[in-house]
Amino acid sequence: MDNDIPVIPHWIAGTRTTGSGARTAPVFDPALGRPRAAVVLADDSDVQAAVASAGAASGAWGELSVARRQRVMFAFRELLNARKDELALLITHEHGKVVSDALGEISRGLEVVEFATGFAHLTKGEYSDNVSTGVDAFTFRQPLGVVGIISPFNFPAMVPLWFAPIALAAGNAVILKPSEKDPSAAVWIAELLQEAGLPDGVFTVLHGDKQAVDGLIDHPDVAAISFVGSTAIAKYVYQRGSAQGKRVQAFGGAKNHMLVLGDADLDTAADAAVSAAYGSAGERCMAVSVVLAVDEIADELVRRIDERASTLRVGDGRRDCDMGPLVTAQHRERVASYIDVAAHDGATVVRDGREVVVDGDEGGFWLGPTLIDRVPTSSTVYSDEIFGPVLSIVRVRDLAEGIELINASSYGNGTALFTADGGAARRFQRDAHVGMIGVNVPIPVPVAFHSFGGWKDSLFGDTKAYGPQSFQFFTREKAVTLRWPEHMTAGLSMGFPGND
């Protein structure tokens, strides 16, 4: 590795540190196809240092008044909003998504920060007066202590902001393990939190690979883990963490279907399919990767989708482009390999992204919009989470067959229906076995005051991201029953206590 490129450090105890520095990994600029930095990878001593620092800081932060914690969260919101352009460009440098898309993910993260500023209402307890003669009962919520967040490469700002503001507002210390593919956003956020007044040690960034992940899961002082990534790793994290008594919410993969009925507005549906399939080069867990087209409109819908895909400008995300590169060369090759699989399985390759002309460096990890028609449901092109700009068209007879295919999938993250029929929409939203549903909305990501999360192999655990229930995940409830001396009576009572 080039010794002249910068090294991206951990953030522990309020300062940048390379820790042991024994191992590093390259961080690429995907639009150029070459490393722009190296990131340190944690060993066991770095994990121990990170948890020790967070543990030392968690007590005082959790005991801080609601008003003082709230001031920090409001200050962070203002700083993040004022400097979001800076963060967006940093994301584009390492992920490759176009700057406007990076700004979009920051805006959705900001929504969660804004929601978290209202934590005083969402963490308050309940009081019951005189539940028995002279006896009152009340509940209150306390932070867990140290919690871990393991986030993916595709949203280096938004996914950490799904969890960290909630956990911090609730009084916890947070250790973030970002993806080693695009780690700089995490350190940038850590420095901004410090500027907002967050005490040192309350937010930690620990870079690494499996060794860091396992270290956080196994450490007895880490009380909870929030994870977003592939289904296989989500299941691993959930099982390993739960076996040790930790709270775990592990968000896995997806194969999101968009069903288009015969009465749908085809221009609207085609616009939605292109935007949802090819935005961020398809590297979204909420991307539409399958369009289920009712036979009567399938040919025309495919034509309109292809027409729109042909207008997309693929290139360097720092220029005025619609779609950037994939995150690594290895991922680009994996995604591209499905085009040959589709042809072998009898599908029709309408648009081959390998033939795209790009506005960018020839060394970039490019793959253009790919459209494949008549994909057999037996093909891995249909069943696998490809995580790239590959849109499959599957033809169905009607609403019932569409719902049947959606429900047969092992995933249950998001789905969408395009129709003008209210009755069909109501049946769809009730019968589809999916956690997030859009009606004439292609990417149905809930707003921050609801909750994000799927069903089946898309979520392991019973608590979703953000929304009111996230404060329950990051706190635990304590119930108190009390009485005062004027109501006390002397004497033994060996029976189970009753109320009267």
C-alpha positions as CSV (number, residue, x, y, z in Angstrom):
1,M,0.0,0.0,0.0
2,D,1.2,3.5,-0.8
3,N,2.8,5.0,2.3
4,D,1.9,8.5,1.3
5,I,-1.9,8.0,1.6
6,P,-3.6,9.2,4.8
7,V,-4.6,6.8,7.6
8,I,-8.1,6.9,8.9
9,P,-8.0,6.5,12.7
10,H,-10.3,5.2,15.4
11,W,-12.0,7.8,17.7
12,I,-11.6,6.7,21.3
13,A,-11.9,8.9,24.4
14,G,-12.5,12.0,22.4
15,T,-9.4,11.8,20.2
16,R,-8.1,10.3,17.0
17,T,-5.9,7.3,17.5
18,T,-4.4,4.6,15.4
19,G,-4.4,2.2,18.3
20,S,-2.2,-0.8,17.8
21,G,-1.9,0.1,14.1
22,A,-0.9,-3.5,13.3
23,R,-3.4,-4.0,10.5
24,T,-4.9,-1.7,7.8
25,A,-7.1,-2.0,4.8
26,P,-7.4,0.2,1.7
27,V,-10.2,2.7,1.3
28,F,-11.0,3.2,-2.4
29,D,-12.3,6.1,-4.4
30,P,-14.8,4.0,-6.5
31,A,-15.0,6.5,-9.3
32,L,-11.2,6.4,-9.8
33,G,-10.6,2.8,-8.9
34,R,-7.7,3.4,-6.6
35,P,-7.0,3.8,-2.9
36,R,-7.5,7.3,-1.4
37,A,-6.7,6.3,2.2
38,A,-6.0,3.3,4.5
39,V,-8.1,2.5,7.6
40,V,-6.8,0.9,10.8
41,L,-8.4,-2.4,11.7
42,A,-8.9,-3.0,15.4
43,D,-7.3,-5.9,17.3
44,D,-8.4,-7.1,20.7
45,S,-6.5,-4.4,22.6
46,D,-8.3,-1.7,20.6
47,V,-11.6,-3.3,21.4
48,Q,-10.8,-3.3,25.1
49,A,-9.7,0.3,25.0
50,A,-12.8,1.4,23.2
51,V,-15.2,-0.4,25.6
52,A,-13.2,0.8,28.6
53,S,-13.4,4.4,27.5
54,A,-17.1,4.1,26.7
55,G,-17.8,2.4,30.0
56,A,-16.0,5.1,32.0
57,A,-18.0,7.8,30.3
58,S,-21.4,6.1,30.3
59,G,-22.3,6.6,34.0
60,A,-21.9,10.3,34.1
61,W,-23.6,10.8,30.8
62,G,-26.6,8.7,31.8
63,E,-26.9,10.6,35.1
64,L,-26.8,14.0,33.3
65,S,-30.1,15.9,33.4
66,V,-32.6,15.6,30.6
67,A,-32.2,19.3,29.9
68,R,-28.4,19.1,29.5
69,R,-28.5,16.0,27.2
70,Q,-31.2,17.7,25.2
71,R,-29.0,20.7,24.6
72,V,-26.3,18.5,23.2
73,M,-28.7,16.8,20.8
74,F,-30.1,20.1,19.6
75,A,-26.6,21.5,19.0
76,F,-25.7,18.4,17.1
77,R,-28.7,18.8,14.9
78,E,-27.8,22.4,14.0
79,L,-24.2,21.6,13.3
80,L,-25.1,18.6,11.1
81,N,-27.6,20.6,9.1
82,A,-25.2,23.5,8.6
83,R,-22.3,21.2,7.4
84,K,-24.2,18.5,5.5
85,D,-22.6,19.5,2.2
86,E,-19.2,18.7,3.7
87,L,-20.3,15.3,4.9
88,A,-22.0,14.5,1.5
89,L,-18.9,15.1,-0.4
90,L,-16.9,12.9,2.0
91,I,-19.5,10.1,1.4
92,T,-19.2,10.4,-2.4
93,H,-15.4,10.2,-2.2
94,E,-15.5,6.8,-0.5
95,H,-18.9,5.2,-1.5
96,G,-19.3,6.6,-5.0
97,K,-22.9,7.6,-4.8
98,V,-23.7,11.0,-6.4
99,V,-23.6,14.0,-4.1
100,S,-27.3,14.6,-4.3
101,D,-28.0,11.1,-3.1
102,A,-25.5,11.5,-0.3
103,L,-27.3,14.6,0.8
104,G,-30.6,12.7,0.7
105,E,-29.3,10.1,3.1
106,I,-28.0,12.8,5.5
107,S,-31.5,14.4,5.4
108,R,-33.1,11.2,6.4
109,G,-30.6,10.8,9.2
110,L,-31.3,14.4,10.3
111,E,-35.0,13.4,10.7
112,V,-33.9,10.8,13.3
113,V,-31.7,13.4,15.1
114,E,-34.7,15.7,15.2
115,F,-36.9,12.9,16.5
116,A,-34.3,12.1,19.2
117,T,-34.4,15.6,20.6
118,G,-37.9,14.8,21.9
119,F,-36.6,12.0,24.0
120,A,-37.8,13.5,27.3
121,H,-41.4,12.7,26.3
122,L,-40.5,9.2,24.9
123,T,-38.6,8.0,27.9
124,K,-40.8,9.3,30.7
125,G,-42.4,6.8,33.0
126,E,-45.9,6.3,34.5
127,Y,-47.3,7.0,38.0
128,S,-50.2,5.3,39.7
129,D,-51.5,6.8,42.9
130,N,-52.8,4.7,45.8
131,V,-52.8,1.4,44.1
132,S,-53.2,-0.1,47.6
133,T,-54.0,1.9,50.7
134,G,-51.1,4.3,51.1
135,V,-49.1,2.6,48.4
136,D,-48.1,4.3,45.1
137,A,-46.4,2.7,42.1
138,F,-44.4,4.2,39.3
139,T,-42.0,3.2,36.5
140,F,-39.1,4.9,34.9
141,R,-36.5,4.0,32.2
142,Q,-32.8,3.9,32.6
143,P,-30.0,3.6,29.9
144,L,-28.3,0.2,29.3
145,G,-24.8,1.6,29.5
146,V,-22.5,0.8,26.5
147,V,-24.2,-0.2,23.2
148,G,-22.6,-1.2,19.9
149,I,-23.7,-0.2,16.4
150,I,-22.3,-2.2,13.4
151,S,-23.2,-0.4,10.2
152,P,-22.9,-1.2,6.4
153,F,-21.1,0.5,3.6
154,N,-24.2,1.6,1.6
155,F,-25.3,4.3,4.0
156,P,-22.3,5.5,6.0
157,A,-24.1,8.4,7.6
158,M,-27.8,7.5,7.6
159,V,-27.6,4.1,9.2
160,P,-25.4,5.2,12.2
161,L,-27.9,8.1,12.5
162,W,-30.8,5.6,12.8
163,F,-29.4,4.4,16.1
164,A,-26.8,6.7,17.6
165,P,-29.0,9.7,18.3
166,I,-31.6,7.6,20.0
167,A,-29.1,5.7,22.1
168,L,-27.2,8.8,23.1
169,A,-30.4,10.8,24.0
170,A,-31.5,7.9,26.1
171,G,-28.2,8.2,28.1
172,N,-26.1,5.4,26.7
173,A,-22.5,5.5,25.5
174,V,-22.2,4.3,21.9
175,I,-19.4,2.4,20.0
176,L,-19.9,2.6,16.3
177,K,-18.1,0.0,14.0
178,P,-18.6,1.4,10.5
179,S,-17.9,-0.4,7.3
180,E,-14.2,-0.4,6.5
181,K,-15.1,0.4,2.9
182,D,-16.2,4.0,3.7
183,P,-15.2,4.8,7.3
184,S,-14.5,8.5,7.2
185,A,-18.1,9.7,7.8
186,A,-18.1,8.0,11.2
187,V,-15.0,9.9,12.4
188,W,-16.5,13.1,11.0
189,I,-19.7,12.5,12.9
190,A,-17.7,11.8,16.1
191,E,-15.9,15.1,15.8
192,L,-19.2,17.0,15.2
193,L,-20.7,15.4,18.3
194,Q,-17.7,16.6,20.4
195,E,-18.2,20.1,19.0
196,A,-21.9,19.9,20.0
197,G,-20.8,19.3,23.6
198,L,-20.9,15.5,23.9
199,P,-18.4,14.4,26.6
200,D,-15.4,12.5,25.5
201,G,-15.9,8.7,25.5
202,V,-19.6,8.8,25.1
203,F,-19.3,8.3,21.3
204,T,-16.6,6.0,20.0
205,V,-15.6,4.9,16.5
206,L,-13.9,1.6,16.3
207,H,-12.8,0.5,12.8
208,G,-12.3,-3.1,11.8
209,D,-13.5,-6.3,10.4
210,K,-14.8,-9.6,11.9
211,Q,-12.3,-9.3,14.8
212,A,-13.8,-6.0,15.9
213,V,-17.4,-7.3,15.3
214,D,-16.8,-10.4,17.4
215,G,-15.0,-8.3,20.0
216,L,-18.0,-6.1,20.5
217,I,-20.5,-8.9,20.5
218,D,-18.5,-10.9,23.0
219,H,-17.5,-8.2,25.4
220,P,-19.5,-8.5,28.7
221,D,-19.7,-4.7,29.1
222,V,-21.5,-4.1,25.8
223,A,-25.2,-4.5,26.6
224,A,-26.8,-4.3,23.1
225,I,-25.9,-4.5,19.5
226,S,-27.6,-2.8,16.5
227,F,-26.6,-4.3,13.2
228,V,-27.4,-3.7,9.5
229,G,-26.0,-5.8,6.7
230,S,-26.5,-9.1,4.8
231,T,-28.9,-11.7,6.1
232,A,-26.2,-14.2,6.7
233,I,-24.2,-11.9,9.0
234,A,-27.4,-10.5,10.6
235,K,-28.4,-14.0,11.6
236,Y,-24.8,-14.6,12.9
237,V,-24.8,-11.4,14.9
238,Y,-28.2,-12.1,16.4
239,Q,-27.5,-15.6,17.4
240,R,-24.1,-14.9,18.9
241,G,-25.2,-11.8,20.7
242,S,-28.5,-13.3,22.0
243,A,-26.7,-16.4,23.3
244,Q,-24.8,-14.1,25.6
245,G,-27.8,-12.3,26.9
246,K,-27.5,-9.1,24.9
247,R,-30.2,-7.2,23.3
248,V,-29.8,-7.5,19.5
249,Q,-31.6,-6.0,16.5
250,A,-30.1,-7.3,13.3
251,F,-31.4,-6.0,10.0
252,G,-30.6,-8.3,7.0
253,G,-31.1,-8.3,3.3
254,A,-34.0,-7.8,0.9
255,K,-35.4,-8.7,-2.5
256,N,-38.0,-5.9,-2.8
257,H,-40.8,-6.4,-5.3
258,M,-42.9,-3.7,-7.0
259,L,-46.2,-5.0,-8.4
260,V,-47.8,-3.0,-11.2
261,L,-51.4,-3.6,-12.0
262,G,-53.2,-3.0,-15.3
263,D,-54.9,0.2,-14.1
264,A,-51.7,1.9,-12.9
265,D,-50.3,5.1,-14.5
266,L,-47.5,3.5,-16.5
267,D,-45.4,6.7,-16.7
268,T,-45.5,7.1,-12.9
269,A,-44.7,3.4,-12.5
270,A,-41.8,3.5,-14.9
271,D,-40.3,6.6,-13.3
272,A,-40.6,4.9,-9.9
273,A,-39.0,1.7,-11.1
274,V,-36.0,3.4,-12.6
275,S,-35.5,5.7,-9.6
276,A,-35.9,2.9,-7.1
277,A,-33.8,0.3,-9.0
278,Y,-30.9,2.4,-10.1
279,G,-30.6,5.1,-7.5
280,S,-27.3,4.7,-5.6
281,A,-26.4,2.1,-8.2
282,G,-28.9,-0.3,-6.6
283,E,-26.9,-0.5,-3.4
284,R,-29.8,0.0,-1.1
285,C,-31.6,-2.5,1.1
286,M,-34.8,-0.8,0.0
287,A,-34.0,-0.8,-3.7
288,V,-36.7,-2.2,-6.0
289,S,-35.0,-5.2,-7.6
290,V,-38.0,-7.0,-9.1
291,V,-41.0,-5.5,-11.0
292,L,-44.0,-7.8,-11.1
293,A,-45.8,-6.7,-14.2
294,V,-49.3,-7.8,-15.0
295,D,-49.3,-9.4,-18.4
296,E,-51.6,-6.9,-20.2
297,I,-49.2,-4.0,-19.6
298,A,-45.9,-5.8,-19.2
299,D,-44.5,-5.1,-22.7
300,E,-45.3,-1.4,-22.6
301,L,-44.0,-1.0,-19.0
302,V,-40.7,-2.7,-20.0
303,R,-40.4,-0.3,-23.0
304,R,-40.9,2.8,-20.8
305,I,-38.5,1.6,-18.2
306,D,-35.8,0.9,-20.8
307,E,-36.4,4.3,-22.4
308,R,-35.9,6.1,-19.1
309,A,-32.8,3.9,-18.2
310,S,-31.2,4.9,-21.5
311,T,-31.2,8.6,-20.4
312,L,-29.4,8.0,-17.1
313,R,-25.9,9.6,-17.0
314,V,-23.5,7.2,-15.3
315,G,-20.2,8.7,-14.0
316,D,-18.3,10.4,-11.2
317,G,-20.7,11.3,-8.4
318,R,-18.9,14.6,-8.0
319,R,-20.1,15.6,-11.4
320,D,-23.7,16.2,-12.6
321,C,-24.4,12.5,-12.9
322,D,-27.5,10.4,-12.1
323,M,-25.7,7.2,-10.9
324,G,-22.2,6.5,-9.7
325,P,-20.0,3.4,-9.5
326,L,-20.3,0.3,-7.3
327,V,-18.3,0.4,-4.1
328,T,-15.5,-2.1,-5.0
329,A,-14.1,-3.9,-8.0
330,Q,-15.0,-7.2,-6.4
331,H,-18.6,-6.2,-5.9
332,R,-18.8,-4.8,-9.4
333,E,-17.7,-8.2,-10.8
334,R,-20.2,-10.1,-8.6
335,V,-23.1,-8.0,-9.7
336,A,-22.1,-8.1,-13.4
337,S,-21.9,-11.9,-13.3
338,Y,-25.7,-12.1,-12.9
339,I,-26.2,-10.8,-16.4
340,D,-24.7,-14.0,-17.8
341,V,-26.6,-16.1,-15.4
342,A,-29.9,-14.4,-16.6
343,A,-29.1,-15.2,-20.2
344,H,-28.2,-18.8,-19.3
345,D,-31.5,-19.2,-17.4
346,G,-33.6,-18.1,-20.4
347,A,-34.3,-14.5,-19.5
348,T,-34.1,-11.6,-22.0
349,V,-31.3,-9.1,-21.3
350,V,-33.0,-5.8,-22.5
351,R,-30.2,-3.5,-21.3
352,D,-26.7,-4.7,-20.4
353,G,-25.0,-2.4,-17.9
354,R,-21.5,-3.7,-18.9
355,E,-21.9,-1.7,-22.2
356,V,-22.5,1.7,-20.5
357,V,-20.5,4.8,-21.6
358,V,-19.5,6.6,-18.4
359,D,-18.6,10.2,-17.6
360,G,-15.6,9.2,-15.4
361,D,-12.2,7.6,-15.1
362,E,-11.8,4.4,-16.9
363,G,-10.5,2.7,-13.7
364,G,-13.8,3.3,-11.8
365,F,-16.0,0.4,-10.7
366,W,-18.7,1.0,-13.3
367,L,-21.8,-0.9,-14.2
368,G,-24.7,0.8,-15.9
369,P,-28.4,0.2,-15.5
370,T,-29.3,-3.3,-16.3
371,L,-32.8,-4.5,-17.3
372,I,-33.7,-8.1,-17.6
373,D,-37.1,-9.3,-18.8
374,R,-39.0,-12.6,-18.3
375,V,-36.8,-13.7,-15.5
376,P,-37.7,-17.2,-14.3
377,T,-38.5,-17.4,-10.6
378,S,-36.2,-20.4,-10.4
379,S,-33.2,-18.3,-11.4
380,T,-30.8,-16.9,-8.8
381,V,-31.2,-13.6,-10.6
382,Y,-34.7,-13.6,-9.1
383,S,-33.9,-15.1,-5.7
384,D,-30.5,-13.6,-4.7
385,E,-30.0,-10.1,-3.2
386,I,-27.8,-8.8,-6.0
387,F,-27.3,-5.3,-4.5
388,G,-26.6,-3.5,-7.7
389,P,-28.3,-1.8,-10.7
390,V,-30.0,-4.9,-12.0
391,L,-33.8,-4.8,-12.4
392,S,-35.7,-8.0,-13.1
393,I,-39.1,-8.1,-14.7
394,V,-41.4,-11.0,-13.8
395,R,-44.7,-11.3,-15.5
396,V,-47.8,-12.2,-13.5
397,R,-51.5,-12.8,-14.2
398,D,-53.0,-10.6,-11.5
399,L,-52.9,-9.2,-8.0
400,A,-53.3,-12.6,-6.4
401,E,-50.3,-14.1,-8.2
402,G,-48.2,-11.0,-7.4
403,I,-49.0,-11.3,-3.7
404,E,-48.3,-15.0,-3.8
405,L,-44.8,-14.4,-5.2
406,I,-44.0,-11.7,-2.7
407,N,-45.0,-13.9,0.2
408,A,-43.0,-16.8,-1.1
409,S,-39.8,-14.8,-0.8
410,S,-37.6,-15.5,2.2
411,Y,-37.2,-11.7,2.6
412,G,-39.8,-9.3,3.9
413,N,-38.2,-5.9,3.9
414,G,-40.2,-3.6,1.6
415,T,-42.7,-3.9,-1.3
416,A,-44.8,-1.6,-3.4
417,L,-48.0,-1.7,-5.4
418,F,-48.9,0.7,-8.3
419,T,-52.6,0.9,-8.9
420,A,-55.6,3.2,-9.1
421,D,-57.8,0.7,-7.3
422,G,-58.3,1.4,-3.6
423,G,-59.7,-2.1,-3.0
424,A,-56.7,-3.7,-4.5
425,A,-54.4,-1.5,-2.4
426,R,-56.2,-2.4,0.8
427,R,-55.9,-6.1,0.0
428,F,-52.3,-5.7,-0.8
429,Q,-51.3,-3.8,2.3
430,R,-53.1,-6.4,4.5
431,D,-52.1,-9.6,2.7
432,A,-48.4,-8.9,1.8
433,H,-46.1,-10.5,4.3
434,V,-43.7,-7.6,4.4
435,G,-42.7,-5.1,7.0
436,M,-42.8,-1.9,4.9
437,I,-45.4,-1.3,2.2
438,G,-45.8,1.4,-0.4
439,V,-48.9,2.2,-2.4
440,N,-47.8,4.2,-5.4
441,V,-44.6,4.9,-3.4
442,P,-41.6,2.8,-4.7
443,I,-39.3,3.0,-1.6
444,P,-41.5,3.0,1.5
445,V,-39.0,4.0,4.1
446,P,-41.0,5.2,7.1
447,V,-40.5,8.7,8.6
448,A,-38.5,8.9,11.8
449,F,-41.5,9.0,14.1
450,H,-42.6,5.6,12.8
451,S,-40.2,2.6,12.6
452,F,-38.0,1.0,10.0
453,G,-37.8,-2.8,9.7
454,G,-38.9,-5.8,7.8
455,W,-40.2,-9.3,8.4
456,K,-38.8,-12.8,7.9
457,D,-35.1,-12.9,7.0
458,S,-34.9,-9.2,6.7
459,L,-34.9,-8.6,10.5
460,F,-33.7,-10.7,13.4
461,G,-35.1,-9.5,16.7
462,D,-38.4,-7.9,17.6
463,T,-37.4,-4.2,17.7
464,K,-37.2,-2.0,14.7
465,A,-35.0,1.0,14.0
466,Y,-35.9,4.5,15.2
467,G,-39.5,5.4,16.1
468,P,-40.8,5.2,19.7
469,Q,-40.0,1.6,20.2
470,S,-36.3,2.3,19.6
471,F,-36.2,4.1,23.0
472,Q,-37.5,0.9,24.6
473,F,-34.6,-1.0,23.0
474,F,-32.0,1.4,24.3
475,T,-33.4,1.6,27.9
476,R,-34.8,-0.8,30.4
477,E,-37.8,-0.1,32.6
478,K,-37.7,-0.2,36.4
479,A,-40.9,-0.4,38.5
480,V,-41.1,1.0,42.0
481,T,-43.7,0.3,44.7
482,L,-43.5,2.6,47.7
483,R,-45.3,3.7,50.9
484,W,-44.3,6.1,53.7
485,P,-44.2,5.7,57.5
486,E,-47.7,7.1,58.2
487,H,-49.2,4.1,56.3
488,M,-46.9,1.4,57.7
489,T,-48.2,-1.3,60.1
490,A,-46.2,-3.6,62.3
491,G,-46.4,-7.3,62.3
492,L,-45.4,-10.3,60.2
493,S,-47.4,-11.3,57.1
494,M,-46.2,-14.5,55.5
495,G,-48.8,-14.6,52.7
496,F,-48.2,-13.3,49.2
497,P,-48.9,-9.5,49.3
498,G,-52.3,-8.4,48.1
499,N,-53.8,-5.0,47.5
500,D,-56.7,-3.4,49.2
